[in-house]
Amino acid sequence: MHRPSYAEPILSWYAEHARDLPWRRPDASPWAVLVSEIMLQQTPVSRVLPAYEAWLTRWPTPAALAAEPPGEAVRAWGRLGYPRRALNLHASARAIVERHDGQVPSAHDDLRALPGVGAYTAAAVASFAYRQRHAVLDTNVRRVLARMVTGVEYPPKTQTAAEVRLAESLLPEAAETAATWGVAVMELGALVCTARTPRCADCPVTASCAWRLAGKPAYDGPARKGQTYAGTDRQCRGRLLAVLRHASGPVERAALDDAWDDVRQRERALSSLIEDGLIDPLDDGRFALPR
């Protein structure tokens, strides 16, 4: 069956409607792109922007970050959430210095080998920083392709090989155009083809969208549960870590005890933070950020 042409209308839409984000600017270094991609995992742009600017002001190169203790990366991460990303970024900076002379590698396999860099991030950095031809599949892209081509409201919960094949089949031949295509589809999903309230009237491919043409059939897969935060172990971990981030040095256990009332939950969260390498227990009974 003949497949409609999606590239031209989406690329034209992107040229007119793309947000001016610092990691998309021509002067953004590969390091800046890597930092942005790690920060943007499960975190909205509005929260990332100030942290990103502060991070690159302090650590404009991998070598600058690698020279600091990992605890400083955790401290600077602030309230972005999922703070293991800060440790991974610090470990990546050290690996870049040790293996690649301080330059973020351009080869997909070398990027994939960096700590905490998965298939998506490696493809994104190779594509957006080095203008290579890779299928970049984040949540927004997967949702756009699911609706636009396969006619379903949401993609599978876990990425499938069929999704990768579909994304690769839609890539424009020219690497430069393919790199722009990747970010254009991502932007379409972020601004128009959103998860809950898609603005189909504003979509550049609404006339050929399989989901719209099918009458927008409702999602019939497993229930999609929203994430909760209040009262969770994740919130407790955040409270404990905040005590250390705001301290000028190691803290007494009493300071952590004051941060969360539920003793069992607090101890469970503290143990998980220690296991994740985000908190160091000291021999004198105090606790510190990793050194």
PESULMO-V63160 format. One record per pair of residues at least 24 apart in sequence whose ideal C-beta (glycine too) atoms are under 10 Angstrom apart, sorted by the first residue. I is the first residue (numbers start at 1). J is the second residue. Records with the same first field share a line. If there is no record, write none. Layout:
I: J  J
//
This chain:
3: 149  169  170  208  210
4: 148  149  205  207  208  209  210
5: 205  208
6: 144  145  148  149  170  181  184  185  188  204  205  208  209
7: 170  171  172  173  177  178  180  181  184  185  205
8: 172  204  205
9: 188  203  204  205  206  207  208
10: 144  148  170  180  181  184  185  187  188  203  204  205
11: 172  177  180  181  184  185  204
12: 184  204
13: 184  187  188  191  192  202  203  204  205
14: 180  181  183  184  185  186  187  188  191  204
15: 180  184
16: 204
17: 184  187  188  191  192  202  204
18: 180  183  184  187  188  191
19: 45  187  190  191
21: 45  48  49  52  183  187
22: 49  52  53  56
23: 48  49  52  56  128  129  183
24: 128  183  187
28: 56  128  129
29: 56  60  61  62  103  104  129
30: 62  96  103  104  105  106  111  125  126  128  129  130
31: 56  59  60  61  62  63  64  65  92  93  96  102  103  104  125  129
32: 56  60  61  104  129
33: 104  121  124  125  126  127  128  129  130
34: 62  89  92  93  96  104  105  111  114  117  121  122  124  125  128  129
35: 59  60  62  65  89  92  93  104
36: 124  125  128  129
37: 89  117  120  121  122  123  124  125  128  129  136  138
38: 80  82  85  86  88  89  92  116  117  121  125
39: 77  80  82  85  86  89
40: 80  85  121  124  138
41: 80  81  82  85  88  116  118  120  121  138  139
42: 80  81  82  85  139  227
43: 79  80  81  82  85
44: 190
45: 190
47: 78  79  80  81
48: 80
50: 78  80
51: 76  77  78  79  80
52: 80
54: 78
55: 80  86  89
59: 89  90  93
61: 93  96  97  102  103  104
62: 89  90  92  93  94  95  96  97  98  100  101  102  103  104  114
63: 93  94  96  97  101  102  103
64: 93  97  102
65: 89  90  92  93  94  96  97
66: 90  91  92  93  94  95  96  97  98  102
67: 93  94  97
68: 93
69: 288  289  290  291
70: 94  277  278  280  289  290  291
71: 244  245  277  278  279  280  288  289  290  291
72: 289  290  291
73: 289  290
74: 241  244  245  273  277  278  279  289  290
75: 241  244  245  246  247  289
76: 245
77: 241  245  278
78: 242  245
79: 238  241  242  245
81: 229  234  237  238
82: 234  237  238
83: 237  238  241  245  273  276  278
84: 116  273  276  277  278
85: 116
86: 116  278  290
87: 115  116  276  277  278  290
88: 114  115  116  117  121
89: 114  115  116  117
90: 115  116  290
91: 115  116  117  277
92: 116  117  121
104: 129  130
105: 130
106: 130  131  132
107: 132
108: 132  134
119: 159  164
120: 159
123: 164  167  182
124: 179  182  183  186
126: 179
127: 171  175  178  179  180  181  182  183
128: 179  180  182  183  186
129: 179
130: 175  179
131: 174  175  176  177  178  179  180
132: 175  176  178  179
133: 168  171  172  173  174  175  176  177  178  179  181  182
134: 167  168  171  175  178  179  182
135: 163  164  165  166  167  168  169  170  171  178  181  182
136: 167  171  178  179  181  182  183  185  186
137: 163  164  166  167  168  182  185  186
138: 182  185  186  189  190
139: 186  189  190  195
140: 185  186  187  188  189  190  191  193  194  195
141: 167  170  181  182  183  184  185  186  187  188  189  190  193
142: 166  167  185  189
143: 185  188  189  190  193  194  195  198  211
144: 184  185  186  187  188  189  190  192  193  198  203  205  209  211
145: 170  185  189  193
146: 193  210  211  219
147: 189  193  198  200  203  205  209  210  211  212  214  216
148: 185  188  189  193  203  205  206  208  209  210  211  212
149: 205  208  209  210  211
150: 210  211
151: 209  210  211  212  213  214  215  216  217
152: 210  211  214  217  218  219  220  221
153: 195  198  211  214  216  217  218  219  220  221  224
154: 195  211  218  219  220  221  224
155: 221
156: 221  222
157: 221  222  224
195: 224
231: 262  265
232: 265  269
233: 262  265  266  268  269  272
234: 269  272
235: 260  265  269
236: 260  261  262  265  266  267  268  269  270  272  273
237: 265  266  268  269  270  272  273  276  278  279
238: 269  273
239: 266  269
240: 266  269  270  272  273  278  279  287
241: 269  270  273  278  279  289
243: 279  287
244: 273  278  279  280  287  288  289  290
245: 289
247: 286  287  288  289
249: 286  288  289
250: 280  281  282  284  285  286  287  288  289  291
251: 279  282  286  287  288  289
252: 284  285  286  287
253: 281  285  286  287
255: 286  287
256: 286  287
//
